[in-house]
Amino acid sequence: DEIFRRGFQVRTTLNKGIQDDAMATLQNQLQSISFTGVNTGTVMVVDPRDGAIRAMVGSPDFNNEEIGGQINFALTWQQPGSSIKPVVYLGALEGVGDRNLNGALDYSEYLTPASILWDVPTQYSNPSYAPVNFDGAFRGPVALRYALANSLNVPAVKAYEFIGNDKFVDTARRLGLTFLTDP
């Protein structure tokens, strides 16, 4: 109230209609996937012409402490989710170099869109980790192109294992991505 009593004007790039649609869409989407255990989310709508923020929903319910409702998740660090998979696959398609030191790039040193990745239950140790797909199903042998197109998690983890962390970080940095440990 003080802002208005003192005659200040508030100017924003937010668009009320887009903001309301963003909030309703987020709440509807969360309701439709509630069976998965997902209970929060965020929406950011940016005009690519000028970078103006047209809508920002930081959480679906500001007053819900159970989901951290007063935290604006649009402004916090989040895991990249499936958006990182193309980086992993690009590294695999480029190849990992002459691992066997024979002076040539062999089939065992890169993947192709037709390379088979095994989408089967897999257990890793140190740390203990068993990747699963979003739907909990496994599809057996799948081509890399199918795994990427269908955003399968298990083959992506196997492609990451194939290229290793150094190749992944190099590929990501060449694409302009940064990491929390970067300056």
C-alpha positions, 0 to 999 in steps of 0.5 A, a space after each residue: 500500500 505504501 507504494 501507491 500512497 506515495 504515488 509510485 508507479 510499478 512497471 513490469 514486463 509481466 503480462 497478466 493474461 499470460 501469467 494467469 494462463 501459466 499458473 493455471 497450466 502448471 496447476 492442471 499439469 501437476 494435477 494430471 501427473 499427481 500419481 507420479 509424486 511430482 507436486 511442484 513445478 515452475 513456469 518462465 515465459 520469456 519473449 525471445 525478441 527482447 528478453 522480457 519476462 512475460 510470466 513467472 510462476 515460482 511454485 504452484 501454491 505460494 502458501 503451501 509450506 510442504 512444497 516450499 511454496 514461497 521459494 521461487 524455483 524459477 530462480 534456483 538451480 535445478 537439475 537439467 533433466 532430459 535437456 542434457 541428453 543431447 549433449 551426452 549423445 553428441 559426445 558419443 557420436 563425436 567419438 571418444 578418441 583412439 582408446 586402443 591406440 591403434 592410430 585409427 577410430 574404430 567402431 568401439 570408439 564412437 556411436 552412431 544413430 543406429 548403435 544399439 544401447 541396452 535399455 535393461 535394468 542396470 545397477 551401478 556402485 560407488 555410488 549405488 545407482 539404478 537408473 529407470 525410465 520415466 515410465 518404469 519400463 525397459 525396452 531391451 535393445 534400442 537404437 541410439 536415435 530411438 533412445 534419444 527421441 523417446 528420452 529414455 534414461 537408461 540408454 542415456 546413462 549408458 552413453 554417458 558411461 561410454 564417453 566418460 565425464 571428461 568428454 561430457 564436460 568438454 562437449 558441454 563447454 564447447 556448447 556454451 554450458 557452464 557448471 557450478 564449479 566453473 568461475 
